[in-house]
Amino acid sequence: MMNGSQRLHRSRHVVRACFRSGSVSGSAAGPAPRIHPNESFGSGDRREGGLGPAGAEQENSGYALKRLWAKGRTTDIDPWFFSKWPARQASPHVRRHSRYHRLPSLCVISVLLLLVSYGPAVAQPKRLVVIKCDGLSYEMVDRLVRQRDPQSGKSVLPWIDHIFYQRGARLSNFYVRGMSLSAPSWSLLETGQHLQIKGNVEFDRYTLRSYDYLNFFPLYIGGIVGARVDMPAVEILDSLGLPLMADAYAHDERYMTLSLFLRGPRYSTLQSSLQNKFLRPPKEVFDEWTMGLDLRNAIQNELVRELLVKLNNPKIRYADLFLADFDHIAHHNNDIESQRFVLKEMDSVIGQVWTAIQKTPQANDTAMVVISDHGFNTDDKIYSQGYNLVKLLGSRAGGGHHVITKRRLMLDYSIKGVNPLVPLITTTTPDSYYLKGESTVYPTAMLDFDGNERASVHLRDSDLNLLHILLQQLQRNDLRPEVRKAAMDAFFSVIDSRRAEWKQKLTELRNELNVLNVAIEEQRKLWEAQPKKFTKEQQNAGLDDAAKRIWVQFDRWRIEQRQYTAYVAALGNLVSLSPAAFTPAKIKIRDVIPKESMGDRNSIYKLQNYVYGLAPNGLVVNNDGSLDFTRSFLRLDYFAMLHGLAVRNNVQRGITNRPVDLIATRLTRDLVLPLIDEKEIDEDVIWITAGANRQALLLSRRGADGQLMLRYVPVSNLRQDANGKLQFQRIDWQAGLPLQMFEDPNLVVPGNNPAAWLSEWHTDVEWLEAVHRTHYSNGFVGLHEELARHHNERLSPDDPALSDSEKLMRHYARRKRELVEPDMLIVANDHWNFDVRGFNPGGNHGSFFRISTHSVFMIAGGSNTKLPQALTIEEPYDSLSLMPTLLALTGDLRDDNNPVPRLWDKGFRRFPGRVVKELLPIRVSPATDSKKDESRTLAP
């Protein structure tokens, strides 16, 4: 007997057959019509050419189907199946083609029978309630659920046990697709699309603009004057055309609590939480004040109260609740009792929400989901070790950099706080080689260490350092003539080596800024046309927020225009310099060396030969009168330096004394192709190094079916020369390579030759299935997700229908995303962290370790949702599967992973992730005993 999903699949095949036979086509005997990418089968007015004159028969059939659906005979058939079906109308052509009447009738009858039999099996959740738990680890939850409370005899987490272990389903192998970092991880879960946000904080290399995705203060302060309406991550995703899960619902059909992807500040929540906190007897307030006011719980308690009230509103079809306490406590305390206490509180909140759902009329149609963004690397027997990369970069051994961060050093232990509205914090070094006293004007490194187990590093363009040093020397009055001539020749040789590249970028930027100016003016007019007051109904529909977003975009573009124009002016002045009219003493360095800018990303050669200062003996001239670059400047190989880091002693057994595990960066295909046996690979190649003799290249391409294919190529001693040519040696599979897959006992590959399997191309799903239980879990896939540039419709200028201005605006949008790419991603060794805010002794995340990427996905629902009960799903899935799975459950996803037309029109596009097929409704045979225990485990 076919199950529900098989019946739906079969019914769609029948519909397709009817199309092909002519019963539902524009011509009785014509070819099958082309279907619009966002069209569900049965839709008539979106199809190319529409319905022809012989279409009355199928119109009558469609009307009959729609009428049956309206009468409730097919209550569980998606409404979109009929939403575009034409109204019935008489046509004389029907009689002329009477010989085709029986075939359409048979097809329609077949469709009706299949759909009616399928209907009871595909009941769908009509309301989703999603509880988002920051940093919640599956291992921790599973361990505590199985522990019994000695007093009650129940689970330590009784509500999670009751709802999801006994009455719902859980994925025991659900992983972060990329790096276990909050902002990127939540963006995957919220959009179901590949990563565009790669860190908790991102920096623009040209302007030093920061994108702080974790900071709520600018939203609430800016929201008062209408300057902000969404969190920064939402603004970025909106600009890229990537809607959130909540965007599938109308403004008045959703309720969103505080989260990193919040739309609109919740002032009423803050007001109510403060009132509930302070409008109490004075003695209670004073007693709590003496011990420290806990405003975190006050806000969370208010959010829970508001959610419980909102659940009684029948119009709400989507609601979420964000719980961040576990992540907070696990960073700062590795004590299992503290973590258990927080989890029991979270369990209680989950129970409150579930109980409230059961009291609503929509209980049988509601599905509740618990999801987490990543796991947590915490161990009650180990204190996390900290290493200060900011101090390293600021030291003379690390390059003497003035370092920009978003978080202040040792902030957690400081008496004086930091203004949360300050976008950048510069740690000035006294060890700068040539920029003493210029830390605010010329910072030379940027560091994002959020997540602790990793850090993204931007270093100023090495050539800008070189030009800056040479110009300083040329402005001296005591240079010998031969040294001055050699220095001037060297100065212009550096400019000449980059002149063509810089000129091209300047031309592109100027063209983009010209188009941006036009867009700013159009946006200003659009803003001025917006109403100044909105009715209550308009506010409920979100029209006031939509108007504010017009202003926010207008204001953001104005700031960008000013910042990029300043960069273009300085770089343009530098490129226009010529030896004939060059008088160093008359030049202001700030006019020709872009200030407050990192310039372009450094090549591998520059990172291996980074210029950071003048040599102790100053400029040295060769016998031929040229400048000796090797002896004139201090250089540093950052890959070798970082891998060579070691602390003198380590007081914890089993923890290495080396803080850096691996370093990864992106290369281009052209550099690698001459050295490998592949020709058809993607543009992006990821280089991973765990030391000179332990390196790898991560290659990618698309298979014949469009699926992502990946290959791991072991190499050693990768280097790049000054001309850009790459060289490395191919090596055999061996222990100690990056990600340590080969030697891991939990690697599961077919056959008896792991090296052979690991050397071949495999899909991302095949890699996940093979490595997900290893120490680095799906880190191989995760590194590609994190470092590769993923296609996005809004960033592609290739659509021939676009105007020249629209193409330039897309080039501009893509440039902004590319400018936030760091030079290097540094991943810490196990139980090490780079958290210079306080070097947390608890746990970490931000790596590719299984313990950090292993997250939570649990679901349960009312009887009408037909969700499985007591089901453990062992097949591995990653975070790209959440969105398509939820949309499939609610009937908003087609078989081909495209959203239905309603969502397509809202900007949703095809989802690259797999649907968790085990959660789709399964038809139970009438002979099956409904009381039978359906507990079961599905293995891969």
Stockholm file with secondary structure:
# STOCKHOLM 1.0

chainA/1-940         MMNGSQRLHRSRHVVRACFRSGSVSGSAAGPAPRIHPNESFGSGDRREGGLGPAGAEQENSGYALKRLWAKGRTTDIDPWFFSKWPARQASPHVRRHSRYHRLPSLCVISVLLLLVSYGPAVAQPKRLVVIKCDGLSYEMVDRLVRQRDPQSGKSVLPWIDHIFYQRGARLSNFYVRGMSLSAPSWSLLETGQHLQIKGNVEFDRYTLRSYDYLNFFPLYIGGIVGARVDMPAVEILDSLGLPLMADAYAHDERYMTLSLFLRGPRYSTLQSSLQNKFLRPPKEVFDEWTMGLDLRNAIQNELVRELLVKLNNPKIRYADLFLADFDHIAHHNNDIESQRFVLKEMDSVIGQVWTAIQKTPQANDTAMVVISDHGFNTDDKIYSQGYNLVKLLGSRAGGGHHVITKRRLMLDYSIKGVNPLVPLITTTTPDSYYLKGESTVYPTAMLDFDGNERASVHLRDSDLNLLHILLQQLQRNDLRPEVRKAAMDAFFSVIDSRRAEWKQKLTELRNELNVLNVAIEEQRKLWEAQPKKFTKEQQNAGLDDAAKRIWVQFDRWRIEQRQYTAYVAALGNLVSLSPAAFTPAKIKIRDVIPKESMGDRNSIYKLQNYVYGLAPNGLVVNNDGSLDFTRSFLRLDYFAMLHGLAVRNNVQRGITNRPVDLIATRLTRDLVLPLIDEKEIDEDVIWITAGANRQALLLSRRGADGQLMLRYVPVSNLRQDANGKLQFQRIDWQAGLPLQMFEDPNLVVPGNNPAAWLSEWHTDVEWLEAVHRTHYSNGFVGLHEELARHHNERLSPDDPALSDSEKLMRHYARRKRELVEPDMLIVANDHWNFDVRGFNPGGNHGSFFRISTHSVFMIAGGSNTKLPQALTIEEPYDSLSLMPTLLALTGDLRDDNNPVPRLWDKGFRRFPGRVVKELLPIRVSPATDSKKDESRTLAP
#=GR chainA/1-940 SS CCCHHHHHHHHHHHHHHHHHHTTTSSSTTSCCCCCCTTCCTTCCTTSTTCCCTTCHHHHHHHHHHHHHHHTTTTTTSCTHHHHTCCCCCCCTHHHHTGGGSHHHHHHHHHHHHHHHHHGGGCCCCSEEEEEEETTCCHHHHHHHHHSBCTTTCSBSSHHHIIIIIISSEEETTEECSSCSCHHHHHHHHHHCSCCSCCSSEEECTTTCCEEETTCCHHHHHHHHTTSCCBCHHHHHHHHTTCCCGGGGSCGGGEECCSCTTCBSCCHHHHHHHHHHHHSSCHHHHHHHHHHCCCHHHHHHHHHHHHHHHHTTCTTCCEEEEEECHHHHHHHHCCCHHHHHHHHHHHHHHHHHHHHHHHTSTTGGGEEEEEEESCCCBCCTTCCCEECCHHHHHHSTTTTCCCEEESSCTTGGGCSSCCCTTCCCEEECCTTCSSCTTCTTTCCCEEEECTTBSEEEEEECCHHHHHHHHHHHHHTCSCCCHHHHHHHHHHHHHHHHHHHHHHHHHHHHHHHHHHHHHHHHHHHHHHHHTSCSCCCHHHHHTTHHHHHHHHHHHHHHHHHHHHHHHHHHHHHHHHHTCCGGGCCGGGCCHHHHSCSSCCCSCCCHHHHHSEEEEECTTCCCBCTTSCBCHHHHEEEECHHHHHHTCCCSCCSSTTCCSCCEEEEEEEEEHHHHGGGSSCCSCCSEEEEEESSTTSEEEEEEEECTTSCEEEEEEEEEEEEECTTSCEEEEECCCCTTSTTCCTTCTTCCCSSSCHHHHHTSCEEHHHHHHHHTTSTTTTHHHHHHHHHSCCCCGGGCCCCTTSCHHHHHHHHHHHHHHHTTCCSEEEEECTTEECCTTTCCSSCBBSSCCHHHHEECEEEEECGGGTCCSSEEECSCEEGGGHHHHHHHHTTCBCTTSCBCHHHHTTTCCCCCSCCCGGGSCCCCCTTSCTTSCCCEEECC
#=GC SS_cons         CCCHHHHHHHHHHHHHHHHHHTTTSSSTTSCCCCCCTTCCTTCCTTSTTCCCTTCHHHHHHHHHHHHHHHTTTTTTSCTHHHHTCCCCCCCTHHHHTGGGSHHHHHHHHHHHHHHHHHGGGCCCCSEEEEEEETTCCHHHHHHHHHSBCTTTCSBSSHHHIIIIIISSEEETTEECSSCSCHHHHHHHHHHCSCCSCCSSEEECTTTCCEEETTCCHHHHHHHHTTSCCBCHHHHHHHHTTCCCGGGGSCGGGEECCSCTTCBSCCHHHHHHHHHHHHSSCHHHHHHHHHHCCCHHHHHHHHHHHHHHHHTTCTTCCEEEEEECHHHHHHHHCCCHHHHHHHHHHHHHHHHHHHHHHHTSTTGGGEEEEEEESCCCBCCTTCCCEECCHHHHHHSTTTTCCCEEESSCTTGGGCSSCCCTTCCCEEECCTTCSSCTTCTTTCCCEEEECTTBSEEEEEECCHHHHHHHHHHHHHTCSCCCHHHHHHHHHHHHHHHHHHHHHHHHHHHHHHHHHHHHHHHHHHHHHHHHTSCSCCCHHHHHTTHHHHHHHHHHHHHHHHHHHHHHHHHHHHHHHHHTCCGGGCCGGGCCHHHHSCSSCCCSCCCHHHHHSEEEEECTTCCCBCTTSCBCHHHHEEEECHHHHHHTCCCSCCSSTTCCSCCEEEEEEEEEHHHHGGGSSCCSCCSEEEEEESSTTSEEEEEEEECTTSCEEEEEEEEEEEEECTTSCEEEEECCCCTTSTTCCTTCTTCCCSSSCHHHHHTSCEEHHHHHHHHTTSTTTTHHHHHHHHHSCCCCGGGCCCCTTSCHHHHHHHHHHHHHHHTTCCSEEEEECTTEECCTTTCCSSCBBSSCCHHHHEECEEEEECGGGTCCSSEEECSCEEGGGHHHHHHHHTTCBCTTSCBCHHHHTTTCCCCCSCCCGGGSCCCCCTTSCTTSCCCEEECC
//
